[in-house]
C-alpha cells in the first residue's frame, strides 16, 4: 500500500516542519519552543514506525520504498576520441533514496533516539530556539544518510550532520566545548575529504554507463547511483573490470585497477573508521562525549557513530567484498584493539562520561568482529550491535544528563549512595549497565553472542582473546554503577528528587526496546534477515582486476 508513497522523503524532510514552526514561536517562550520541537520529532517517528512495519520481509528485493529523480546533470567536455556512436558525456547525480532491512532499522532507531534526546534537552538553559532548530536540521542529515542511494547524495547528507553538531557542541557544551567542537570538525572533516576522494574515483570508473535517451543518440554517463555502480563492479566484462584498450592504442579510462581499488578501499576504511571510531582515530570522540551536552551525546553515541559502521558495511562490503575478505584478519585485529583498549582505559576513568566514551570504543570493536567474521551470523551480530549499542548508550547518557542536572558532577568520587535519593534512576542505570555487559535477556547479549559466534567460526584465536573484553566490561560497568548507586551519600543529595515524568518516559521507553530485542530478537532479525543474506553473498565477488 505504501510502495508508491514517498514515505522515505517524508521521513527525511519532515523535521523541517518543526523548523518552520519554530520560526514563528517567540524565542523567549521556552515552554512553547520545547513543546513544538518535541512534537515535531514525533512526526518522523510515526512515519518511521510505518516504514518498519510496511517493510516486506518476504520479498527477494531487499531495497524497497525507492524514490528516484534527476537532480544534477552536467555536460562534460571530453578531449580525444569518444566511444563509437556516443553523442557525448555527462555527469549525473540523482535524488535517489531507498530502504533495505538495515536502513529501515537504523531509520527507526534514529527517529526513536531523536525523540528521547529532544525530551532530554529540556535541561538546556539558553537559546532554546536555536538549539532545537539545529537539532531538527541534524535529524534531516541523519535520516538522509541512511536512506541515500546515490554517493553524492550520501555525501551531502553526511556533511549536513557535521554543521549542526559543531554548533550544538560548541555553544551548549561544558567548559572546554569550543575545543571539543573544533576537534570534532577537524577529524570528521578529514574523514569527509577522504570519503569524497574515494567517491570521485568510484564515479569516474565504476560509475560510467551508457544510456540511451528517447529519440536521441547514446550518451556516456558518469553516475553516482549506488545500484549502477554495484552492478558495474559485479560485471566482469564491464568497462571497470576490463584493462584492455577500448580505443586503438588508448588505455581504458574507466578501468579500476587493483591498486586503485585498494586505494579506494583504504580511503573508505579510514574515513568511516574515523567516524566509528577505530583506534587510533578515537581521541576526538572522547572530547565530544566529555564536553557536549548529554542530550547531544545521546544522538552522537546512539546514532552518529553508527554511520561509520553503516558506511563500512554499505560501501566496504557492498562495493569491495573481496578486499574486505582479504583484510578480514586486519579488521578483526583492529576490532580486538578497540575492544581491549577501550575496556582497559574505561576501567581507569573517574569521570562517568569518559567511562561511557571508552565503552563505546570497546563496543564498536564488536561491530568490527561481526564484519570480519565474513558470515551471516557475524554480520547479523554486527547489525544487532549497532542497534543495541545505540539504545544502551542513549539510555546511559540520558541518565547522565539527569544526574548531572541534580549533582552538578560526573566524577565517580563525588557521588555515591544515590540509590537512596534516586532509586528509580539508579535502577534504570543498573539495568542499562547489565545490558552493556551482555546479560542474557537484554539486547547486549544477543548482539555480542552472535558477533563472537561468527568470529569463532573463522578466527577463533582472535575471538577467544576478544572475549576477555566481556570480563573487562563487567568490571568497569559494575565499578561505575556501584560507585554511583551505593556507599555513603552526601547530605546535599538527600533533598533531591528522583526522575521527573518527562525524564522517566524516555528512560522507560529505551529500556523497553532493550528488553524487547533481548527477549524477542526476531523483532529485529526478521527485518535484517534478507539484507544480511544478501550482504553475506557478496563475499568472494571480484572487484577490479
N, C-alpha and C positions, 0 to 999 in steps of 0.2 A: 504493500500500500504506500510505503514511503520511498519506494525505489526511485520514482521520478520527481520527488520533492527535494528542493535544495536544502536539505537538513543540515549538511555539513557547513555550508556557507552561513546559515543562520546561527549555528553554534559559534563559528569563528568570529563573526562580527556582531553578535548580539550584545556583548559588553558595551559596545559603543552607544547603545540605547541609554545605558546608565551615564555615560559621559555627557551625552546631550542633556539628559535630565538634570545632572548636577550643575550644568552651566546656569540653570535658572533658579538654583537654590542659593540664598544668601550665604556668604562664606562665614558669617558669624553664627549661623544656626547649626551648631554641631550635631544636634539630635536629628534634624531633618536630613542632613548630609549622610549621616551613618545609616539611617533607615533606607534612604534612597539607594545608596550603594549596595547595601546588603540585599535588598530586593532585586537589584539589577543582576547580582551574581546568581540568583535563583533561576533566572531565565535560561542561561546556558546549562545549568544543572538539569532542569526539566527536559531540555532538548537532548542532552547527553544520555539521560536515562532512556529516552525514547529511542535513540540511536542504538544503544547497547541492547535493548530489548528486541528491536526490529532486526538486528544483525542475523542473517541466515546462517546458522551453524552447520547446516547440512549441505550447503552449496559447494560445488567444486571450485568456483571462483571465489578466492579469498578477498579480493578488493571489491568492495561494494560502495553504494551511495556515491558513485563517481560523478563529478561535475567537471565540465571542460569548456573553456572558451579561449579564443586567441587573445593574447594580451599585448605582446610586443613583437612586431615583425619588421625587421630592418634589412634592406637590400645591402649586399656586400660586394665590393669590388674584388675581383679575383684576377691577379696578373697571371699571364701564361695561359695554357690550354685548359679547357674545361672538359669534363666527361662528355662523351659524344651525345649530342641531342639535347643537352641541358640548356634551358633559357638563361640561367644564371644561378646565383647563390643567395641565400637569405639566412638570417639568424632569427630563430623563433623562440619566444618564451610564452608559456601558457599559464593561464589561471586554471590549474587542474588540482582537484582535491579528491580524496578517496579514503576509505577506511577498511582495513582488514581487522582481524581479531585483536592484534597488538594495538593498532591505532584506536580502536573502539574502547579498549580497556584503559589506555592512557588518557584519552579524552575525558572519559568518565572520572578517572582519578583526578585529573586537573580541575574539573568542574567541582567535584566534592571538596577537595582541599581548598580551593579558592573561596568557597562559601565559608568554610570553617575559619580560614585566615581573615576574611572580612569581618567575621564576628569577633575574632581575637583582637582585631585592630581597634576596638573600642577604647583600648588603653592609650591610643595615640593622643598626645596632649596639645598638638599645634597643627595648624594648616591642614585641617581635615579634608577640605575640598580638593586641594592639590594632591594630597595623599591618595584619595580614592580615585581620582581621575587617572593618575599614573598606574594605580593598581589595576584598573579596568583595561587600560591600554596593554599592560603586561599580559593580561588574560588573552587578549586577541593574539598576541605573538605566540603564546604557548599553545593555544588551540591550533593556530596555523601551522606550527612546526610539525605537529603530529598528524595533520591532515594533508599536507602538501605532497603532490605527486610530480612536481617539477623542481629541478635542482635550484633554479634561480628563485622560485617562489619560496622554497625552503630557506634559502639564504636570507631573503628579505624578512621573513618571519623570525628567523633566528636573531637577526640584528635588532629586530623590534623588541625583543626581550631584554636587550642589553641597556638601552637608554633609560627606560623607566626604573630598572633595577639599580642603575647607577645613582639616580636621584633618590630613590627610596632608601638606599643605604646611606648616602651622603648627607641627607637632610634630617632623617628621623632616627638615625642610629645613635650609638653611645659616644663616649668621649673621643675615640680615635676613628670616628666614622668616615672622615674625609680620606684618610689613608687607605681604609678598607675599600672605599668606593673606587679610588684610583687604581688600587691593585687589582680589584675585580675587573675593571675596564681594560687594563693593560694585558692581563693574561688572556681574557676572553677575546680581546681584540686581535692578539697574536693568533689565537686559535681560529678566529674568523678569517684572517688573511690566508692562513694555510689551507683552510677549507675552500676558500674561493679559488686559489690556485689549482687545487685538485679538481674542483668542479669545472673550471675552464678547460683543463686538459681533457677531461671526460667529454665535454660538449664538442670540442673540435675533433675528436676521434670517434668515440663510440656514439656520439650524438648525431653523426651525419646520416641522413636518409634521403632518398629520392621520392618526392611527392609529385603527384600528377593533378594539377588543378583542373576543374571542369572547363573544357574547351580551350585549354592552354597547353604549352609545351612543358615537359617535366622540369622540375626545379630542384636544385640541390639545397637541402635544408639542414642547417645545424640546429638541433633542438635540445632542450634541457629536460624533455619529457622522460621521467624515470622508467616508464614502461618500454618506451622505444629504445632507450639506452640498454636496459636489461636484455631485451630481445637481440639487439645487435651484438652484445658481448657473448651471448649464448650461441650465436650463429657462426660456426667455424668457417663458413665460406664467405662471410661478410667482409666488407672493406676493413673493419677494425682489426680483424684477425688474419688479414692477407698481406704478407710482407712484399709480395711481388709487385712489379710496376703495373699501373693501370693505364699509363700513357707510355708510348715508346721512349725509353731512356729516362723516364721520370719516376722517382720512387713514389709509392702510395702515400699521400699526405695524411690519410685517415688511419693509418696503421698504428696501433698501440703496441709498441714493442714490450718485451718482457721487462726490460729495465725501466721503461717509463711507467708500466703498470705497477711495478714495485714502488716507484717514487710516489705515485698517486696513493697507493695503499698506505704507505708510511705517513704521508701527509694527513690522510684521514685519521689514522690511528692517533697521531699526536694531537690533531685538532679536537677530536672527540675525547681523547684521553685527558686533555686539559679540563674539559667540561665535566668529566665523570666524577672526580678526578683520579688519575693514577699517579703513583709516586714516580718521579719527584715533582710533578706539576700540581701539587696539592696546597701549597702554602697560602695562595690567595683565598681558598675556601675557608681556611681556619680564621682568617681575619673577618670574613663575611659573617661566619657563624657567631663570632665573638662580639661583633660591633653592630650588626644590623638589628633592627627591632625584631622581637620574636615572631610577630605575625608575618614579617617579610621572610624570615628564615624558614618558616613553615612552607612557604612557596618555594624557596630556593632549595632546601633539602628534600622536600617532598616531591617536587616536580622538575625543577630546572636541572638538577644533577642527572635526572633520568634521560635528559636529552642526549647526554654523552653516550649512555648505553644504547639508546634508541638509534643514534647515528651509526654506532659500530655495527649494530645488527642490520639496520636498513641498507647502509651503503658499504659496510665491510663485507658481511656475509652475502648480502643481496647482490652486490656487483662483483666482488672479488672473492668468491668462496674458496678457490684453490689457494690463494695467498693466505687466507685465514687457516686453512688446513695445514699448510706448510709451517705456519707460525704458531700452531696450537700450543706447543710446549712453551714458547716465549710468552704467549698470552697467559698461560697457566702460571708461569713463574712471576709475571707481573702481578697477577692476582694474589699469589702467595705472599709477595712482599706487602701488598696492600692489607691483606688480612692480618698478618702477624705484626707488621709495623704499626698499623692503626690501633690494634688491640693493646699492644705493649705500651704505647705512648698514652693511650686513654687511661691506662691503669695508674699513671703517674700524675694525672691532671688534678688540680684543686678547684678549677672553675668548671661548673657543671656544663656550661655551654661548650667548652673545649672537649670535655668527655664525649659529648654527643657528636662534635665535629669529627674527632678521630674515629668514633664509632662508625660514622658514615663512610669514611675512607675504608675501614675494615669490611663493611658490608658490601661496598661496591666491588671489592675483590672477589666476593662470592659470585657476583654477576659475571665477572671475567672467567671464573671457574666454569660456570654453566656454558658460556660461549666456547671456551677451549675444549670442552668435552666432545664437541663435534657429533653429538647425537641428540635425538628428540627429547630424551629425559633431561639432559643437562640444559638444553635450550629452554625447555619449559620451566625448569628451575630458575634460570636467569630472568625470565619474564615475570615469574611469580615474585622473585626477589625485588624487582623494580617496583611492582605494585605494593608488596608487603612493606618494604622499607619506606616507601612514600607515605603510607598510612602511619607507620610507627613513628617515624621521625617527625611528621607533622604533629602527632599527638604529644610527643615529648616536648617539642618547642612551644606548643600551646600551653602546656603545664609550666614551662619555664617562664613564659610571659606572665602568667597568673601569679606565680611565686615571686617573681621579681617585683611586680607591681605592689606586693604586700611587704616584702622583706628588704627591698632595695639592694639585694646582693645575690650573686650566684656562686659565691665561694662556699665550698662544702664546709669549711671550718667555721663559717659564720652562722650556719644553720644547724639543725639538729632538733629532734623531738617534734617535728612539725606535724606528725600524725595526730598529736593531741589537739592541735589547733585546727588542722585541715584534714580530717580523716577521709573525706571524700576524695580530695585531690591526691593525697598520698596513696590511697587505694588504687586509683587510676594509674598513678605513676608506677606502682609496683607491678600492676598487670602489664603495662606497656613495656616495662623492663623485662618481664618474663617473655614477652613476645620477641623482644630484641635478642635475647639469648637463645631463642629457639625452643621454648617449652611446647610440648605436644598439645594440640588443641587450639593453638594460636597460629597466625599466618606465618610467622617467622620460621616455625618448624617445617612447614610444607616446602617453603622456598629453599631453605638450606638443605633439607634432606634430598630433594631432587637434584640440586646443583652438585652436591657431593657424590650422590649416587651415579650421576652421569660421568663425573670426572674419575671416579674409582674404576669405571669400566675401561677408560683409555689411558689415564695417567695415575695409577694407584699410589705411587710414591708421593707425588705432589699432593694428592688428595689426603693422604694419611698425615703428612706434615701440616697441611692446612687445617685439619681437624683440631689441631692444638688451639687454633683461633677461637673455637667454640668454648673451650675451657677458659681462655683468657677473657672472652666476652662475658661469661658468667661472673668472673672475678670483678671486672671493672663496673659492670652494671649493678651487681649486688653491693659493692663497696659504696657507690654513689647513692643508690636508693636508700640503703640502710643509714648512711650518714645524714641524709636529709630527713628521713622519717622518724628515726629513733634516737635515743640518747637524751641528754638534758636539753631542755628548751629555754631559750632566753625569755625573760619576763615580758619583753615588749611584744613578743609574738602571741602571747596568750589572749590578748584582747582583739586579735584579728579574726575576720570571718572567713569561713570556707568559701568554696566556689559559688559565685552567683549564678542565676539561671542562664544568663547569656554566655557564661563560661562553661557551665555543665552540659549544655546541649551539644556543642561541638565535641566535647570530651567523650560523651556517651556515644555519639554518632560514629566517631572514628574508631572507638573501641569495639562497637558493634560490627563494623566491617572487618576488623582484625580477627574477631572471633568467628565471623561468618566464613571467611576464607580458610581459617584453621580447622573448623569443624566440617565445613562442606566445600572442599576445594573445587568441586565441579562447577560451582557458581562462576568460577573464573576459567577453569581449564577447558570447559566445553567451548567457550568463545575462542580460546587460544589454540585449540587442537589443530584445526586445519592450517592455520598460519604456521604453527611450529613444524608440522609435517612438510609444508612447502619449503620453509627455510632449510630444514634438515636435508631435503632432497638436493639442494644446491651444492652441497659439498661434493668435491670431485669434479665439478664442472671446469671447463677450460676457459681461461681468460688470457687474452693476448697470445703470443707465440714465443 
